[in-house]
Amino acid sequence: MANRRFVPPFLLLLLLVGLIALAGAPLRAQTTPYPSEFQLRERTSSGGETLKHVVYVPRNLDPGRKYPLVVYLHGRCDECTTHERILKESGLQWWHEYGRDVQKEPTFLVAPVGGTGGWSSPARRQAVFEIMDGLLDEFPIDRQRIYLMGFSMGGMGIWDYLQQRPGFFAAANPPGGPVRELDPELVKNMPIWATIGIDDDPRRLELLESNVARVRLANGDLSGAATWDTGVNLRLTIFANTDHGGAQEKTQRIPGLREWFYAQSSNGHIPPNVRFVRPLSLDHEYTSPVAALVRTAAPNGTIDRVEFCIGDKVLFVAHQEPFEYSFTDLAPGLTPRAVLEKLATIQMLDVCLPTTDRRWLIMPRYTQPEPEQMPLLHRLHLALPSQPPPRIKPAETANHHQVQLKM
């Protein structure tokens, strides 16, 4: 249940004025329920399948330049039968900063309307692929930067599409998407960032972890479904205290996820695999110093440097094999997993303030570290980033996971 606190009217007004000023560039006033860049379309495939879909066409495109395309597949939803309902999908709005309607890089978006029919039947798959192919012919889209994102049923569709068109997509993120059938050889070189909540259906979680381990094994990694960044495709994030539906919201808050997408390209270059030979287990207690050894594999070339880091801080750069480094001044007596569990209580929350035009001013804030966490952050040479700036959302996108301050 969301916490509710009461703020006097004059304080609420001061907060609104001050925080909007802090937001930087002026927010664009919306006269329609959705950004004007969206086009509402419908197409019938060569197989007779008719699909409504929405297309976001960014403005002010440079002549001669090509831009990324994101294909978003929504989850199972009885209401998802109209253009207007799909435009409310947070996984789609995330790509244009929700109500702010800004993009880090001009990006075409397409989201088909699927209801509860799934995305993997031959007829439905063909319809979606023909929509994508039509957009490639119509707009200046970079064919090497086509990205997939889809929640739950949409995530299941992503796993299917990656195998139906290996090498076609540049990167994928399937939050809460179960994997029914998977050929690791078809996806092992595809940059994938899988995300799921620890409180999801145990069968769905077990299935995802087993397939993550299979893909990593195909890339020479024996670490299984470890959630730490092993350096071997694919990535896996399991959110603590998160159910099936909450995984989509948590995914949208992953720092650097958008940048990770934009850095991927299906230009024929296979990303290298870089993995720890030691230490191997997150559950193994260590004492400082920890001697780390890294093994690499680069199908398209050679590795000329390996950076050893804690967080974003580079501690050492090795330029030749064996790639080794001894980590010193580490928090003693803890396993890496215990460190992650201790730091996991630092969480993000949204403080929501209603505006006079029936939208919401959202202030993302992370909780301050507890006293026992501060020495651990110091020993690991980690520092929390600045608090994120506020943003504006339409009223219907606020949810029960957010802290609402009302009069």
DRENFI-888691 format. One record per residue (C-alpha): z, x, y; residue in three letters. Coordinates in steps of 0.1 Angstrom, whole numbers, padded with zeros to 4 digits, always signed. Layout:
ZXYALA ...
This chain:
+0000+0000+0000MET -0009+0014+0034ALA +0020+0023+0057ASN +0020+0002+0089ARG +0036+0014+0122ARG +0038-0004+0154PHE +0025+0012+0186VAL +0032-0002+0221PRO -0001-0014+0238PRO +0000+0012+0265PHE +0005+0040+0240LEU -0024+0027+0219LEU -0046+0027+0250LEU -0037+0063+0259LEU -0044+0074+0223LEU -0078+0058+0223LEU -0088+0073+0257VAL -0075+0108+0248GLY -0089+0109+0212LEU -0123+0097+0222ILE -0124+0125+0248ALA -0115+0150+0221LEU -0144+0138+0199ALA -0169+0158+0220GLY -0203+0142+0224ALA -0204+0106+0233PRO -0206+0081+0204LEU -0238+0061+0202ARG -0234+0024+0208ALA -0248+0004+0180GLN -0265-0029+0188THR -0273-0036+0151THR -0250-0036+0121PRO -0268-0004+0109TYR -0285+0026+0125PRO -0320+0018+0138SER -0334+0047+0117GLU -0331+0025+0086PHE -0362+0006+0073GLN -0357-0023+0049LEU -0384-0022+0023ARG -0395-0037-0010GLU -0419-0022-0036ARG -0433-0034-0069THR -0439-0006-0094SER -0470-0002-0116SER -0449-0015-0144GLY -0440-0047-0126GLY -0404-0039-0115GLU -0397-0050-0079THR -0370-0031-0061LEU -0356-0036-0026LYS -0346-0003-0010HIS -0335+0011+0024VAL -0351+0042+0039VAL -0336+0063+0067TYR -0362+0081+0088VAL -0346+0107+0111PRO -0359+0108+0147ARG -0373+0137+0168ASN -0389+0155+0139LEU -0407+0187+0146ASP -0445+0187+0139PRO -0453+0209+0109GLY -0418+0211+0096ARG -0406+0195+0063LYS -0371+0179+0058TYR -0348+0172+0029PRO -0347+0139+0010LEU -0315+0124-0005VAL -0317+0097-0032VAL -0285+0076-0033TYR -0278+0054-0064LEU -0250+0029-0059HIS -0224+0020-0085GLY -0223-0013-0105ARG -0219-0040-0079CYS -0224-0078-0082ASP -0230-0080-0044GLU -0254-0051-0043CYS -0286-0073-0042THR -0295-0071-0005THR -0306-0045+0019HIS -0276-0053+0041GLU -0250-0047+0014ARG -0265-0013+0004ILE -0263-0002+0040LEU -0225-0005+0037LYS -0223+0020+0009GLU -0200+0048+0021SER -0219+0073-0001GLY -0250+0065+0019LEU -0233+0064+0053GLN -0217+0098+0046TRP -0251+0114+0051TRP -0252+0102+0087HIS -0215+0105+0096GLU -0209+0068+0091TYR -0209+0049+0124GLY -0216+0081+0144ARG -0251+0082+0131ASP -0255+0120+0134VAL -0268+0145+0108GLN -0261+0181+0103LYS -0297+0185+0095GLU -0324+0158+0099PRO -0326+0143+0064THR -0345+0114+0049PHE -0324+0090+0029LEU -0335+0064+0003VAL -0312+0040-0015ALA -0326+0014-0039PRO -0309-0020-0045VAL -0299-0023-0081GLY -0271-0048-0085GLY -0256-0044-0120THR -0289-0036-0138GLY -0283+0001-0141GLY -0307+0029-0133TRP -0318+0043-0166SER -0340+0017-0183SER -0376+0029-0185PRO -0388+0001-0161ALA -0360+0007-0135ARG -0364+0045-0137ARG -0402+0042-0132GLN -0396+0020-0101ALA -0372+0044-0085VAL -0395+0074-0092PHE -0425+0056-0077GLU -0405+0049-0046ILE -0396+0086-0043MET -0431+0097-0049ASP -0444+0073-0023GLY -0420+0087+0003LEU -0432+0122-0005LEU -0467+0112+0003ASP -0458+0092+0034GLU -0433+0115+0052PHE -0429+0153+0059PRO -0404+0158+0030ILE -0396+0192+0016ASP -0404+0188-0021ARG -0381+0217-0029GLN -0351+0200-0013ARG -0347+0166-0030ILE -0310+0158-0036TYR -0293+0132-0058LEU -0260+0115-0051MET -0247+0084-0069GLY -0213+0069-0078PHE -0203+0056-0113SER -0233+0037-0126MET -0253+0057-0100GLY -0239+0089-0114GLY -0250+0079-0149MET -0284+0074-0135GLY -0283+0109-0120ILE -0276+0125-0153TRP -0306+0106-0167ASP -0330+0115-0139TYR -0321+0152-0140LEU -0332+0153-0177GLN -0363+0131-0171GLN -0376+0154-0143ARG -0361+0188-0150PRO -0367+0212-0120GLY -0377+0183-0097PHE -0344+0179-0079PHE -0326+0207-0060ALA -0290+0196-0065ALA -0269+0166-0076ALA -0234+0151-0072ASN -0225+0123-0096PRO -0189+0111-0086PRO -0173+0093-0115GLY -0206+0093-0134GLY -0203+0093-0172PRO -0226+0113-0193VAL -0239+0094-0223ARG -0266+0118-0236GLU -0271+0153-0223LEU -0293+0182-0233ASP -0276+0212-0217PRO -0308+0232-0218GLU -0325+0207-0195LEU -0298+0209-0168VAL -0281+0243-0172LYS -0300+0258-0142ASN -0297+0228-0120MET -0270+0231-0093PRO -0246+0202-0101ILE -0212+0194-0086TRP -0194+0169-0108ALA -0164+0150-0095THR -0139+0126-0111ILE -0104+0113-0107GLY -0077+0123-0132ILE -0066+0087-0135ASP -0101+0075-0145ASP -0108+0060-0179ASP -0097+0088-0204PRO -0129+0084-0224ARG -0150+0089-0193ARG -0130+0120-0183LEU -0131+0134-0218GLU -0169+0129-0220LEU -0175+0146-0187LEU -0153+0176-0195GLU -0169+0181-0229SER -0204+0180-0214ASN -0194+0204-0186VAL -0182+0228-0212ALA -0215+0224-0231ARG -0236+0232-0200VAL -0214+0262-0191ARG -0216+0275-0227LEU -0254+0273-0224ALA -0250+0296-0194ASN -0228+0321-0213GLY -0194+0309-0200ASP -0166+0303-0225LEU -0141+0289-0200SER -0149+0252-0209GLY -0142+0225-0183ALA -0120+0246-0160ALA -0118+0230-0126THR -0116+0263-0108TRP -0149+0278-0095ASP -0159+0298-0125THR -0192+0309-0108GLY -0212+0294-0136VAL -0231+0261-0132ASN -0219+0235-0132LEU -0191+0229-0108ARG -0163+0205-0117LEU -0136+0190-0094THR -0109+0167-0109ILE -0089+0149-0082PHE -0052+0145-0087ALA -0036+0110-0083ASN -0071+0095-0081THR -0086+0066-0100ASP -0122+0058-0107HIS -0130+0042-0073GLY -0110+0068-0054GLY -0132+0096-0066ALA -0161+0086-0043GLN -0138+0088-0012GLU -0123+0121-0023LYS -0157+0135-0030THR -0168+0128+0006GLN -0139+0148+0019ARG -0147+0180-0001ILE -0150+0207+0025PRO -0185+0223+0025GLY -0201+0197+0002LEU -0229+0189+0026ARG -0235+0226+0032GLU -0236+0232-0005TRP -0263+0206-0009PHE -0284+0219+0019TYR -0282+0255+0005ALA -0299+0244-0027GLN -0337+0246-0033SER -0358+0240-0063SER -0381+0268-0054ASN -0382+0282-0090GLY -0354+0307-0083HIS -0326+0303-0109ILE -0292+0308-0094PRO -0272+0337-0109PRO -0242+0331-0131ASN -0211+0351-0121VAL -0180+0347-0143ARG -0146+0363-0149PHE -0141+0382-0181VAL -0105+0387-0171ARG -0083+0370-0163PRO -0096+0341-0184LEU -0069+0314-0185SER -0055+0294-0157LEU -0023+0289-0178ASP -0016+0326-0183HIS +0013+0339-0162GLU +0005+0370-0143TYR +0024+0397-0123THR +0008+0415-0095SER -0015+0434-0096PRO -0041+0415-0115VAL -0071+0435-0128ALA -0102+0413-0125ALA -0134+0420-0143LEU -0166+0400-0136VAL -0197+0397-0156ARG -0231+0386-0141THR -0264+0373-0152ALA -0294+0369-0130ALA -0325+0355-0147PRO -0347+0361-0117ASN -0335+0395-0105GLY -0304+0417-0102THR -0270+0414-0087ILE -0264+0440-0060ASP -0229+0429-0049ARG -0200+0408-0060VAL -0174+0397-0035GLU -0137+0393-0046PHE -0120+0367-0025CYS -0088+0347-0021ILE -0099+0314-0005GLY -0125+0323+0021ASP -0111+0358+0027LYS -0132+0386+0012VAL -0109+0414-0001LEU -0134+0437-0018PHE -0171+0440-0024VAL -0183+0457-0056ALA -0219+0470-0055HIS -0224+0481-0091GLN -0213+0474-0126GLU -0186+0472-0138PRO -0177+0447-0111PHE -0139+0452-0110GLU -0111+0447-0085TYR -0072+0446-0087SER -0056+0418-0068PHE -0023+0429-0053THR +0005+0412-0033ASP +0001+0379-0052LEU +0027+0353-0057ALA +0046+0365-0088PRO +0058+0344-0117GLY +0032+0316-0113LEU +0001+0308-0132THR -0031+0301-0112PRO -0028+0264-0123ARG +0008+0262-0111ALA -0004+0276-0077VAL -0030+0249-0075LEU -0006+0222-0085GLU +0019+0233-0058LYS -0008+0233-0031LEU -0023+0200-0043ALA +0004+0180-0025THR -0012+0190+0008ILE -0035+0160+0011GLN -0058+0144+0036MET -0052+0109+0050LEU -0069+0088+0076ASP -0051+0072+0106VAL -0070+0041+0117CYS -0069+0027+0152LEU -0088-0005+0160PRO -0112-0004+0190THR -0120-0033+0214THR -0155-0037+0198ASP -0141-0043+0164ARG -0147-0009+0150ARG -0122+0017+0139TRP -0113+0051+0154LEU -0105+0073+0123ILE -0083+0104+0127MET -0084+0125+0095PRO -0052+0145+0092ARG -0039+0167+0064TYR -0002+0166+0056THR +0018+0196+0068GLN +0029+0221+0041PRO +0064+0218+0027GLU +0088+0247+0034PRO +0084+0260-0002GLU +0046+0260+0002GLN +0046+0282+0033MET +0056+0315+0016PRO +0030+0308-0011LEU +0002+0303+0015LEU +0014+0335+0032HIS +0014+0356+0000ARG -0021+0344-0008LEU -0033+0351+0027HIS -0044+0315+0032LEU -0043+0295+0064ALA -0051+0258+0069LEU -0081+0250+0091PRO -0079+0231+0123SER -0074+0193+0120GLN -0108+0175+0118PRO -0120+0156+0149PRO -0118+0118+0150PRO -0148+0096+0141ARG -0159+0060+0145ILE -0164+0036+0115LYS -0176+0000+0113PRO -0146-0023+0106ALA -0157-0031+0071GLU -0156+0005+0059THR -0119+0009+0065ALA -0100+0006+0032ASN -0065+0003+0018HIS -0062+0041+0012HIS -0061+0046+0049GLN -0030+0045+0072VAL -0036+0017+0098GLN -0017+0017+0131LEU -0018-0018+0145LYS -0002-0035+0175MET 
